[in-house]
Amino acid sequence: MSTATNRSGPADGDAPGWAVLFALLIAHGHSHAEILDYTLNQFEAYVQAAERRDRSALRSQLLAARAGQWGNAEQFQGLLRALQN
């Protein structure tokens, strides 16, 4: 995963930097001390899992919003497909 090797932070369109990824893991219940003890493979796996959980949560929010909205079903289905794991 290329995100873990970018230490300086993201440029437009680049992978997030270390601080962003640490913040993501901390938001998902990891402590800073725990993260420092992870191997690179563990770190990348936890980041990927956190990203999947965030996409799943967003998908659920979209489904709830759609229940109260009427719009273009084709566009909505395309957005749902983009958020699939």
N, C-alpha and C positions, 0 to 999 in steps of 0.2 A: 504494500500500500504506500503510495507516494506521500500521503499526508504527513506521516511521521518524520519524514526527512527534511521537511521545509521548516527550518528553525527561525527564519527571519520574519515570518508572517506572510500573509497572502498578498499577491498583486491581483489585479482584476482577473478573474477566471482561474486563478491558481488554487491549489489546495490550502486549507487553513493551516496556520502555524501551531506551534506547540501550545501556546497559551490558550488558544481557542479550543484545542482538543482536550487540554486539562480541564478547562471550564465545563466542557460537555460532560466529561466523566464525573466531575464533582457534582454537577447538577443531577446526575443519575446515581448519586450515593457513594461514590468512591472518595476516599480521603486523599489529600495531597501526598501524605506519607506512603500510603498503599501504592499509589500510582508510580512513585519513584522506585519502588521495588519490583515493578512489573518488568518482564522481559519485553523486548520490542514486539515479539509475536503476541504476547498477552495484551500489550497496549493496543495493538492494531485490532485484535479480536474484540476487545471491550469497546473501542471506538465504533467499530462496525455494528456491534449489537446495540449500542446507544443510538446510533443513527437509524437503525431499523425500528427501534421503539418509538423514536420521534416521528418517523414517517407513518407508522401505524396509528399513533395518536392523532396526527394531522388528518389521516384518512377518516378516522372516526368522527372528527370534528366536521369534516366536509360532508359526511353522510348525514349528520344531524342538521347541518345548515341546509342541505338539499331538501330535507323533509319539509322545511318551511318555505322553500323557494320554488318558483317555477321558472325555468330557463331553458336554454338549449341543451337537451339531453345528450346530444353527440359531444359537445364540448365538455360537459361534465364527465362523461364516460372516459374521454381522453385524459382528463386530469386524474381520475381515479387510477387509470392504467399507469400513469407516470409515477404514482405514489405506491404502487405495489412493490413488495419486497423483492 
